[in-house]
Amino acid sequence: MQSNKKICIGIDLGTTYSCVGVIQHGNVEIIANEEGSRTTPSMVAFHADHDPLIGNSAKNEAALNPENTVFDSKRLIGRCFDDPNVQEDMKSWPFTVVSDAGRPRIKATHQGGVRYFPPEAISSMVLARMKETAEAYLGTTVTNAVITVPAYFSNAQRVATKDAAVSAGLNVLQMINEPTAAAIAYGYEKVEGKKNVLIYDLGGGTFDVSVLTIVNGNFDVRSTSGNTHLGGEDFDSRLVGYLREEFRRQFPAKDLSTNKRALSRLRTAAEKAKRELSFASQASVIIDSLFESIDWKVDITRARFEALCSDLFSKTLEPVQKALRDAKLDKSQIDEVVLVGGSTRIPKVQKLLQDFFNGKRLNKSVNPDEAVAYGAAIQAAILGGDNSLPLLQDLRLTDVTPFSLGIEVKTDDMAIVVDRNTTIPVQKNQTFVTQFDNQTVVAFNVYEGEHAKTTENNLLGHFMIQGVPPAPAGYEMFDVTFDIDKNGILNVAAVNKSTKKQNNITIVLNWK
């Protein structure tokens, strides 16, 4: 293969499935993998004596090799081991997750020994497979890419995702939010005039809501909200729990929880039943020799499934309301509610959302599985300087900060300097004072998050100013400037008004 750096691809790195697209011959092409599927399972299966399997081949043998078949790595990436969400997920995973200096590591038997993989290593393997898929289709080496991430990913999660991409041999031109990419897919070639659009993106592991105003090719994100731990995997887990209890009820002496292979097969069957219940009122779970040679069949109704997940479905409305409030729009002012993500196929999810918008017809014009990669491919072409399509030259994207940014004051108090959903680029200034008598050194700790206490937020970085003249608390003053450029790079600078001494820190936020 010969290198062609002008070709830029867009990759949707999903929790359950990933997808890659490119603009070719004037069209957006979603690229099928070697099995002919346009989406690829975000799964890696390790073996003692050969290279890992990635994608469909990994999923096909999940039941045979459950302890070494890894999925949901996106739910671990950029998180701490003691994160409550990580601890909860670990209860349902057949593979083992351990702590390494407070960070999660996935245990697997690989090529003759036990290895411990960071989550970004798993994501890197999946991204490398998407890169290979694109290269096989295009017939040339590809390095430049736009990668999508959930809008509500923290800085740590975004940095870890970018590291995974770099390890996969990709040059990340930009990281954009998944609902923003989906909005581009929806609005490209379709929107005339001005429209307020709400993107409802419910995927396999994450949920995002973004409100945008689209005017003549300008995509202005007004607000974003979401839950990085809510999606189809949670619905699967509820169904697995129900099926496990149903098996125990029928066979009181049998305990499925002792057999990882049986649980893995049960989870695969539960996912299949969930998909069937999106178009049928009843589904059958049939598994030959599930446990101790028992052939098992059980029926589940759509009503039962909806009851099992009703609280999870309802939780999606909270970010919708928050995004509308932050955008300063009433739900009646939303012109289109666009569905994205495979989990939006669930009828009850659609019914709840339609009822919330007073019976408004939901927009299903984009492919829920491919829209994010489709939009990422468009943005990749723009960044790659593709001038072949007039519409690409007119498209402009303006994003927002998904989290508030601020400085720690006193002990553990968060002083917000930049509010969440502020359009970037932006510069904000604020004055701070010394907190203690005779303070000669002042530390500036920079955080992201919405909690009043910094211990509940994410520390992004810190710096100090020394040589402050001793004085009573509150006497010495400091001008602090937060400057975020269009690439999501934050520069925080502080200057002591009396001495003019200053210091600063630069943080790559990776929001875009």
ZAMI-719872 format. One record per residue (C-alpha): residue number from 1; residue in one letter; z, x negated, y. Coordinates in pm, 1 decimal, padded with zeros to 6 digits. Layout:
// ZAMI-719872
   k r       pz       px       py
 NUM A        Z        X        Y
...
// end
This chain:
// ZAMI-719872
   k r       pz       px       py
   1 M  00000.0  00000.0  00000.0
   2 Q -00068.2 -00112.3  00352.7
   3 S  00185.8 -00055.4  00626.9
   4 N  00103.8  00208.4  00884.3
   5 K  00383.8  00236.3  01137.0
   6 K  00204.2  00506.4  01331.9
   7 I  00270.1  00760.5  01058.5
   8 C  00605.0  00931.5  01116.6
   9 I  00763.4  01175.7  00875.5
  10 G  01033.1  01438.9  00914.6
  11 I  01306.8  01465.6  00651.3
  12 D  01553.5  01747.5  00595.1
  13 L  01838.6  01583.3  00402.8
  14 G  02005.8  01890.6  00256.9
  15 T  02329.7  01937.8  00067.7
  16 T  02154.3  02091.8 -00232.4
  17 Y  01782.6  02032.4 -00166.8
  18 S  01585.3  01794.2  00055.4
  19 C  01236.5  01830.1  00199.5
  20 V  00983.8  01605.3  00374.1
  21 G  00693.9  01688.7  00604.6
  22 V  00423.9  01517.0  00810.6
  23 I  00150.2  01613.7  01053.9
  24 Q -00181.0  01529.8  00892.7
  25 H -00531.9  01632.9  00996.5
  26 G -00395.5  01858.6  01267.4
  27 N -00159.0  02051.1  01039.6
  28 V  00204.9  02028.0  00937.1
  29 E  00214.2  01943.2  00567.9
  30 I  00524.9  01994.8  00355.6
  31 I  00485.5  01732.0  00085.5
  32 A  00537.2  01822.5 -00278.7
  33 N  00715.6  01579.8 -00509.3
  34 E  00571.1  01440.4 -00832.9
  35 E  00675.2  01756.0 -01020.2
  36 G  00486.0  01971.9 -00771.8
  37 S  00798.7  02111.7 -00600.2
  38 R  00809.9  02123.0 -00220.1
  39 T  01187.1  02072.6 -00221.4
  40 T  01381.7  01811.6 -00418.5
  41 P  01739.4  01849.7 -00549.5
  42 S  01976.0  01617.3 -00360.7
  43 M  02117.0  01488.9 -00688.8
  44 V  02153.9  01147.5 -00854.3
  45 A  02234.3  01091.9 -01222.8
  46 F  02367.4  00748.4 -01324.8
  47 H  02326.5  00588.5 -01666.5
  48 A  02486.0  00298.3 -01845.0
  49 D  02157.0  00136.7 -01944.4
  50 H  01883.0  00229.4 -01695.9
  51 D  01808.6  00309.7 -01334.6
  52 P  01952.4  00627.9 -01183.5
  53 L  01755.7  00951.7 -01196.8
  54 I  01697.9  01126.3 -00864.7
  55 G  01598.2  01482.5 -00782.9
  56 N  01466.1  01721.7 -01048.2
  57 S  01521.2  01479.1 -01334.8
  58 A  01885.9  01440.4 -01231.7
  59 K  01936.0  01816.1 -01211.8
  60 N  01774.2  01867.6 -01552.3
  61 E  02034.4  01656.5 -01724.2
  62 A  02340.5  01760.5 -01520.2
  63 A  02483.8  01951.8 -01816.0
  64 L  02433.4  01656.1 -02052.9
  65 N  02582.8  01396.1 -01818.6
  66 P  02818.2  01587.1 -01584.5
  67 E  03060.7  01301.3 -01513.4
  68 N  02779.0  01081.4 -01381.1
  69 T  02553.9  01337.3 -01209.4
  70 V  02638.3  01345.8 -00839.9
  71 F  02559.7  01630.3 -00601.4
  72 D  02703.2  01755.2 -00269.8
  73 S  02728.1  01398.4 -00131.0
  74 K  02655.6  01547.4  00212.7
  75 R  02993.8  01719.5  00188.2
  76 L  03160.4  01380.4  00159.7
  77 I  02957.9  01172.0  00401.6
  78 G  03151.3  01055.8  00709.0
  79 R  03474.9  01221.9  00592.0
  80 C  03814.5  01084.4  00495.0
  81 F  03941.2  01113.1  00138.8
  82 D  04241.4  01323.1  00244.0
  83 D  04024.2  01572.0  00434.9
  84 P  04134.7  01917.3  00306.3
  85 N  03771.3  02014.0  00244.5
  86 V  03717.0  01705.7  00030.5
  87 Q  04031.2  01775.7 -00168.3
  88 E  03923.9  02135.7 -00227.5
  89 D  03571.3  02039.2 -00337.0
  90 M  03703.8  01781.0 -00580.6
  91 K  03860.0  02060.5 -00787.0
  92 S  03516.0  02196.3 -00879.5
  93 W  03314.7  01874.4 -00919.5
  94 P  03265.3  01731.0 -01269.1
  95 F  03239.6  01377.1 -01131.0
  96 T  03538.8  01178.6 -01004.4
  97 V  03607.5  01092.5 -00640.5
  98 V  03867.3  00826.0 -00555.8
  99 S  04005.3  00676.2 -00236.1
 100 D  03906.4  00334.1 -00108.2
 101 A  04096.9  00246.3  00210.2
 102 G  04110.2  00617.8  00290.0
 103 R  03738.1  00676.1  00234.6
 104 P  03592.0  00870.7 -00059.4
 105 R  03411.2  00681.2 -00331.8
 106 I  03225.2  00839.7 -00624.3
 107 K  03302.9  00696.0 -00966.4
 108 A  03011.5  00659.9 -01207.8
 109 T  02911.0  00456.2 -01511.6
 110 H  02605.2  00259.5 -01409.3
 111 Q  02413.6 -00014.3 -01591.1
 112 G  02689.5 -00141.7 -01810.9
 113 G  02995.1 -00084.4 -01595.9
 114 V  03197.5  00148.8 -01378.3
 115 R  03083.2  00156.8 -01015.7
 116 Y  03225.9  00321.9 -00705.9
 117 F  02960.5  00453.2 -00466.2
 118 P  03018.3  00557.8 -00104.2
 119 P  02862.6  00898.5 -00026.2
 120 E  02601.3  00741.2  00200.4
 121 A  02473.9  00538.8 -00097.7
 122 I  02393.1  00864.9 -00277.0
 123 S  02224.7  01005.6  00034.3
 124 S  02031.8  00679.8  00069.4
 125 M  01889.7  00720.3 -00281.6
 126 V  01778.9  01075.7 -00202.8
 127 L  01620.6  00963.4  00125.2
 128 A  01444.1  00679.7 -00054.3
 129 R  01298.7  00933.5 -00296.7
 130 M  01173.2  01146.3 -00003.7
 131 K  01018.2  00832.0  00146.9
 132 E  00845.3  00756.3 -00184.7
 133 T  00722.7  01115.7 -00207.2
 134 A  00562.1  01086.7  00136.7
 135 E  00409.4  00748.1  00057.1
 136 A  00255.7  00874.7 -00266.3
 137 Y  00095.1  01163.5 -00077.6
 138 L -00022.4  00959.2  00220.9
 139 G -00128.1  00651.0  00026.9
 140 T  00044.3  00413.5  00266.7
 141 T  00386.4  00268.1  00338.4
 142 V  00599.3  00483.6  00567.9
 143 T  00898.2  00357.7  00764.8
 144 N  00934.2  00577.5  01074.9
 145 A  01119.2  00905.4  01036.0
 146 V  01307.2  01182.1  01210.3
 147 I  01613.9  01284.5  01008.0
 148 T  01790.3  01617.7  01053.4
 149 V  02164.8  01676.8  01040.6
 150 P  02384.9  01984.5  01081.0
 151 A  02441.7  02067.0  01447.3
 152 Y  02816.0  02055.9  01391.0
 153 F  02823.3  01715.2  01222.8
 154 S  03076.1  01479.1  01380.1
 155 N  02981.7  01139.1  01517.3
 156 A  03115.3  00971.3  01200.4
 157 Q  02901.9  01196.7  00979.8
 158 R  02592.1  01125.3  01187.2
 159 V  02647.2  00750.2  01187.8
 160 A  02697.0  00752.4  00809.1
 161 T  02375.0  00953.3  00765.1
 162 K  02183.9  00708.2  00981.9
 163 D  02325.9  00416.9  00779.3
 164 A  02201.8  00590.4  00463.1
 165 A  01853.2  00619.3  00612.1
 166 V  01845.1  00252.8  00714.7
 167 S  01954.2  00153.2  00362.4
 168 A  01663.7  00360.4  00229.9
 169 G  01421.0  00148.7  00432.1
 170 L  01365.9  00400.2  00709.9
 171 N  01345.8  00338.2  01082.4
 172 V  01518.8  00641.9  01233.4
 173 L  01327.4  00742.4  01545.0
 174 Q  01569.6  01025.0  01612.9
 175 M  01828.6  01243.0  01445.4
 176 I  01797.3  01605.9  01548.8
 177 N  02006.5  01907.8  01467.8
 178 E  01884.3  02123.0  01181.3
 179 P  01874.9  02453.6  01373.8
 180 T  01691.4  02280.6  01659.8
 181 A  01427.8  02158.8  01412.6
 182 A  01405.2  02511.0  01272.2
 183 A  01358.5  02647.0  01625.1
 184 I  01064.5  02411.2  01673.7
 185 A  00916.3  02539.9  01347.4
 186 Y  00962.1  02897.0  01470.7
 187 G  00841.3  02842.1  01826.8
 188 Y  00552.5  02604.0  01765.2
 189 E  00227.1  02792.9  01831.7
 190 K  00413.3  03126.4  01833.2
 191 V  00618.2  03178.5  02148.1
 192 E  00453.8  03303.0  02465.3
 193 G  00651.1  03351.4  02784.4
 194 K  01028.5  03322.8  02769.2
 195 K  01251.2  03404.0  02472.7
 196 N  01619.2  03368.1  02394.8
 197 V  01640.3  03277.3  02026.8
 198 L  01939.1  03252.5  01793.7
 199 I  01889.2  03033.3  01487.8
 200 Y  02112.3  03137.6  01195.6
 201 D  02098.2  02847.9  00949.0
 202 L  02292.8  02905.2  00628.0
 203 G  02210.9  02637.4  00373.0
 204 G  02358.1  02504.6  00053.2
 205 G  02659.1  02332.1  00205.6
 206 T  02660.3  02378.4  00582.6
 207 F  02620.7  02657.9  00837.2
 208 D  02485.1  02621.7  01190.2
 209 V  02412.8  02855.6  01478.1
 210 S  02213.4  02749.5  01782.5
 211 V  02106.1  02952.9  02082.7
 212 L  01791.6  02832.7  02258.7
 213 T  01573.9  02943.3  02543.1
 214 I  01208.0  02872.2  02471.2
 215 V  00968.0  02873.7  02766.2
 216 N  00609.3  02747.9  02745.0
 217 G  00680.4  02475.6  02491.1
 218 N  01018.4  02378.6  02639.0
 219 F  01299.6  02414.4  02385.8
 220 D  01631.7  02420.5  02571.6
 221 V  01937.0  02434.7  02345.9
 222 R  02206.6  02632.2  02528.6
 223 S  02484.0  02624.3  02270.7
 224 T  02559.1  02535.8  01913.8
 225 S  02835.9  02619.9  01671.6
 226 G  02893.1  02619.1  01299.3
 227 N  03091.1  02518.8  00994.2
 228 T  03008.3  02195.4  00810.6
 229 H  03175.9  02328.5  00498.8
 230 L  03025.4  02670.3  00433.7
 231 G  02715.7  02755.7  00233.6
 232 G  02558.1  02842.7 -00097.6
 233 E  02771.0  02592.0 -00290.1
 234 D  03079.8  02791.5 -00190.1
 235 F  02920.2  03112.3 -00314.2
 236 D  02837.3  02937.3 -00642.7
 237 S  03199.3  02823.8 -00674.9
 238 R  03328.1  03179.2 -00630.1
 239 L  03090.1  03298.9 -00899.5
 240 V  03187.4  03015.7 -01134.5
 241 G  03554.0  03106.0 -01088.9
 242 Y  03482.8  03467.5 -01175.9
 243 L  03275.6  03376.0 -01481.9
 244 R  03538.5  03133.8 -01604.1
 245 E  03806.3  03401.7 -01583.6
 246 E  03576.0  03651.5 -01754.7
 247 F  03526.9  03405.1 -02041.3
 248 R  03903.3  03355.4 -02065.3
 249 R  03954.5  03731.9 -02073.0
 250 Q  03710.7  03766.8 -02361.4
 251 F  03840.6  03458.7 -02544.4
 252 P  04209.4  03413.8 -02447.9
 253 A  04255.0  03111.3 -02671.7
 254 K  03965.0  02921.4 -02516.0
 255 D  03996.9  02718.6 -02194.1
 256 L  03662.5  02626.4 -02039.2
 257 S  03826.7  02405.7 -01777.1
 258 T  03882.5  02137.3 -02041.1
 259 N  03509.2  02087.1 -02095.4
 260 K  03305.7  01939.7 -01808.1
 261 R  02976.1  01994.2 -01987.2
 262 A  03049.1  02365.2 -02030.9
 263 L  03151.6  02396.5 -01664.5
 264 S  02834.2  02221.0 -01552.8
 265 R  02619.9  02461.2 -01756.3
 266 L  02820.7  02752.0 -01617.2
 267 R  02756.6  02634.5 -01261.2
 268 T  02382.1  02607.6 -01324.5
 269 A  02381.3  02959.3 -01468.6
 270 A  02586.3  03088.9 -01174.2
 271 E  02336.2  02946.8 -00923.1
 272 K  02050.8  03111.1 -01114.6
 273 A  02233.6  03446.6 -01120.1
 274 K  02305.6  03421.3 -00747.1
 275 R  01936.4  03373.5 -00676.0
 276 E  01843.0  03670.2 -00897.9
 277 L  02093.7  03893.4 -00720.3
 278 S  01903.9  03842.8 -00395.5
 279 F  01623.9  04062.6 -00531.6
 280 A  01790.5  04249.6 -00822.9
 281 S  02098.7  04469.5 -00838.8
 282 Q  02218.1  04301.0 -01158.9
 283 A  02180.3  03964.2 -01329.9
 284 S  02266.6  03837.7 -01675.4
 285 V  02432.7  03506.2 -01747.5
 286 I  02320.6  03390.7 -02091.3
 287 I  02432.4  03053.3 -02225.7
 288 D  02380.9  02944.9 -02584.8
 289 S  02670.6  02754.3 -02741.7
 290 L  02862.2  02743.1 -02414.8
 291 F  03194.0  02634.2 -02564.3
 292 E  03293.4  02564.5 -02922.5
 293 S  02965.8  02713.5 -03051.4
 294 I  03017.2  03043.2 -02866.7
 295 D  02693.9  03206.4 -02748.8
 296 W  02794.2  03392.3 -02434.2
 297 K  02633.5  03667.8 -02233.8
 298 V  02781.0  03855.2 -01939.4
 299 D  02629.8  04081.2 -01672.7
 300 I  02721.8  04065.0 -01307.3
 301 T  02625.9  04314.7 -01040.5
 302 R  02524.3  04241.9 -00684.0
 303 A  02822.4  04450.7 -00569.0
 304 R  03061.7  04228.1 -00766.4
 305 F  02904.6  03912.1 -00624.3
 306 E  02927.6  04050.1 -00270.5
 307 A  03294.4  04136.5 -00322.4
 308 L  03368.6  03785.9 -00450.1
 309 C  03213.5  03627.2 -00139.6
 310 S  03279.9  03891.0  00126.4
 311 D  03524.7  03678.6  00326.8
 312 L  03282.8  03380.9  00322.9
 313 F  02995.7  03598.0  00441.6
 314 S  03210.4  03739.0  00721.8
 315 K  03311.8  03387.1  00832.0
 316 T  02953.8  03323.6  00943.1
 317 L  02989.3  03573.9  01227.0
 318 E  03259.5  03371.3  01405.8
 319 P  03023.4  03083.4  01498.8
 320 V  02760.6  03340.9  01602.5
 321 Q  03005.2  03494.7  01849.6
 322 K  03117.0  03153.1  01972.4
 323 A  02759.1  03034.2  02028.7
 324 L  02679.1  03349.5  02227.1
 325 R  02990.6  03306.7  02442.6
 326 D  02910.8  02942.1  02512.0
 327 A  02550.9  03029.5  02598.7
 328 K  02683.3  03301.4  02833.6
 329 L  02458.3  03558.3  02669.3
 330 D  02529.7  03902.6  02532.5
 331 K  02387.6  03974.9  02189.8
 332 S  02158.0  04231.4  02352.3
 333 Q  01992.6  03945.4  02541.9
 334 I  01879.3  03770.7  02221.9
 335 D  01509.5  03833.4  02167.6
 336 E  01487.3  03691.8  01815.0
 337 V  01739.2  03619.4  01539.1
 338 V  01566.2  03365.8  01312.5
 339 L  01685.6  03315.7  00954.5
 340 V  01685.5  02962.4  00812.3
 341 G  01832.8  02820.6  00491.5
 342 G  01808.7  02949.3  00135.9
 343 S  02137.9  03138.9  00153.8
 344 T  01993.0  03374.6  00417.0
 345 R  01804.6  03541.7  00131.1
 346 I  02131.1  03709.3  00025.4
 347 P  02098.3  04078.5  00121.5
 348 K  02463.4  04117.1  00224.5
 349 V  02434.2  03821.8  00462.8
 350 Q  02131.2  03984.0  00625.2
 351 K  02307.6  04322.3  00643.5
 352 L  02615.2  04177.2  00816.3
 353 L  02402.4  03992.4  01069.9
 354 Q  02176.6  04289.7  01136.3
 355 D  02478.0  04516.4  01187.1
 356 F  02628.6  04264.4  01428.4
 357 F  02309.7  04276.7  01634.4
 358 N  02313.4  04657.2  01631.5
 359 G  02035.7  04702.6  01378.9
 360 K  01799.1  04445.4  01530.2
 361 R  01521.0  04340.0  01296.9
 362 L  01577.2  03983.6  01175.4
 363 N  01296.6  03730.0  01205.2
 364 K  01186.1  03588.8  00868.5
 365 S  00865.1  03427.3  00990.6
 366 V  00961.7  03073.7  00885.2
 367 N  01008.4  02952.1  00529.8
 368 P  01388.5  02924.7  00502.2
 369 D  01368.8  02625.4  00267.6
 370 E  01106.2  02429.9  00461.9
 371 A  01154.0  02519.5  00829.7
 372 V  01386.3  02229.6  00910.2
 373 A  01153.7  01967.0  00761.9
 374 Y  00860.3  02140.9  00931.5
 375 G  01024.2  02110.0  01274.8
 376 A  01133.1  01752.6  01204.5
 377 A  00771.9  01661.4  01119.4
 378 I  00657.2  01800.5  01455.5
 379 Q  00921.8  01602.8  01643.4
 380 A  00829.6  01291.3  01441.4
 381 A  00465.6  01326.6  01543.1
 382 I  00563.6  01356.6  01909.0
 383 L  00782.5  01046.0  01893.5
 384 G  00507.7  00863.9  01705.4
 385 G  00267.3  00923.6  01990.8
 386 D  00040.7  01169.4  01808.2
 387 N -00198.3  01298.3  02074.3
 388 S -00432.3  01480.4  01838.6
 389 L -00279.8  01822.6  01905.5
 390 P -00258.3  01955.3  02262.5
 391 L  00053.5  02155.3  02178.1
 392 L  00241.6  01837.9  02086.4
 393 Q  00185.2  01697.3  02433.8
 394 D  00343.4  02003.4  02595.6
 395 L  00649.0  02036.0  02368.9
 396 R  00979.3  01931.5  02528.1
 397 L  01322.4  01937.1  02365.4
 398 T  01656.4  01945.7  02550.2
 399 D  01975.3  01933.2  02342.6
 400 V  02348.3  01971.9  02404.6
 401 T  02673.2  01806.7  02304.3
 402 P  02814.3  01991.1  02000.4
 403 F  03171.3  01876.7  02076.3
 404 S  03385.0  01823.6  02383.8
 405 L  03449.2  01461.2  02482.5
 406 G  03758.3  01327.9  02650.5
 407 I  04035.4  01074.0  02697.9
 408 E  04384.0  01066.1  02548.8
 409 V  04657.2  01106.1  02811.8
 410 K  05033.4  01078.8  02767.1
 411 T  05083.4  01076.4  02391.6
 412 D  04839.0  01282.3  02188.5
 413 D  04711.1  01503.4  02473.8
 414 M  04334.0  01552.0  02507.1
 415 A  04189.3  01552.8  02858.4
 416 I  03833.0  01687.0  02835.3
 417 V  03573.7  01517.0  03055.1
 418 V  03252.8  01663.6  02906.3
 419 D  03269.7  02017.6  02769.6
 420 R  03094.5  02109.3  02447.3
 421 N  02741.9  02248.9  02484.3
 422 T  02679.3  02046.7  02800.4
 423 T  02308.9  01971.0  02836.4
 424 I  02224.9  01602.7  02805.8
 425 P  02152.1  01366.8  02971.5
 426 V  02466.3  01411.2  03183.4
 427 Q  02717.3  01211.7  03386.9
 428 K  03073.3  01334.3  03446.8
 429 N  03353.9  01171.5  03647.5
 430 Q  03729.0  01224.5  03638.4
 431 T  04035.4  01050.5  03784.7
 432 F  04328.2  00944.6  03565.7
 433 V  04663.1  00785.7  03656.3
 434 T  04919.3  00562.8  03487.0
 435 Q  05157.0  00744.8  03253.6
 436 F  05461.1  00516.1  03266.9
 437 D  05657.7  00318.5  03524.7
 438 N  05545.9 -00045.8  03570.1
 439 Q  05249.2 -00002.4  03338.6
 440 T  05029.8 -00316.8  03354.5
 441 V  04790.5 -00234.8  03069.9
 442 V  04608.4  00099.2  03038.0
 443 A  04432.9  00200.3  02715.5
 444 F  04142.6  00443.2  02721.5
 445 N  04096.2  00617.8  02386.3
 446 V  03777.6  00825.7  02364.9
 447 Y  03778.3  01136.3  02142.1
 448 E  03549.5  01421.2  02040.0
 449 G  03679.4  01766.5  01944.2
 450 E  03821.6  02094.6  02069.0
 451 H  04191.8  02056.1  01988.0
 452 A  04451.0  02006.4  02260.5
 453 K  04602.8  01724.3  02053.2
 454 T  04401.3  01408.1  01993.1
 455 T  04545.5  01366.1  01642.1
 456 E  04340.0  01673.9  01549.6
 457 N  04021.0  01528.2  01702.2
 458 N  03793.9  01236.0  01612.3
 459 L  03850.0  00893.6  01770.3
 460 L  03516.6  00747.6  01881.7
 461 G  03634.0  00421.8  02039.5
 462 H  03876.6  00260.0  02282.7
 463 F  03904.1 -00010.3  02549.3
 464 M  04168.4 -00140.7  02792.3
 465 I  04212.5 -00249.4  03152.3
 466 Q  04471.3 -00522.3  03200.6
 467 G  04638.1 -00666.5  03509.8
 468 V  04728.4 -00330.7  03660.5
 469 P  04986.3 -00378.5  03943.0
 470 P  05335.7 -00260.3  03835.4
 471 A  05413.7  00069.9  04005.6
 472 P  05578.1  00408.1  03941.8
 473 A  05403.4  00636.7  03690.6
 474 G  05114.7  00822.8  03849.2
 475 Y  05065.8  00573.4  04132.2
 476 E  04779.3  00360.7  04000.4
 477 M  04451.9  00555.7  03977.4
 478 F  04141.0  00507.0  03763.5
 479 D  03793.5  00650.1  03806.0
 480 V  03650.5  00728.0  03459.6
 481 T  03281.3  00802.8  03408.8
 482 F  03124.1  00953.4  03096.8
 483 D  02748.9  00893.0  03093.0
 484 I  02537.3  01034.1  02807.0
 485 D  02167.1  00952.6  02806.5
 486 K  01885.5  01152.2  02646.0
 487 N  01921.6  00951.3  02324.8
 488 G  02284.9  01051.9  02278.4
 489 I  02426.1  00715.0  02382.2
 490 L  02762.0  00753.8  02556.3
 491 N  02888.4  00494.3  02802.2
 492 V  03248.0  00535.0  02915.4
 493 A  03351.6  00319.2  03211.8
 494 A  03681.1  00298.6  03397.2
 495 V  03774.0  00117.3  03718.7
 496 N  04118.7  00063.7  03869.3
 497 K  04090.6  00187.2  04227.9
 498 S  04339.1 -00063.0  04371.9
 499 T  04223.2 -00382.3  04195.5
 500 K  03860.8 -00286.1  04119.9
 501 K  03913.4 -00421.2  03767.6
 502 Q  03696.3 -00237.4  03517.7
 503 N  03594.8 -00211.9  03154.7
 504 N  03371.5  00007.4  02944.1
 505 I  03255.4  00099.2  02593.6
 506 T  02919.3  00216.2  02459.6
 507 I  02914.4  00465.8  02173.5
 508 V  02602.8  00585.2  01990.4
 509 L  02672.1  00955.5  01946.7
 510 N  02365.3  01025.6  01730.3
 511 W  02362.8  01388.7  01836.9
 512 K  01988.4  01412.7  01876.4
// end
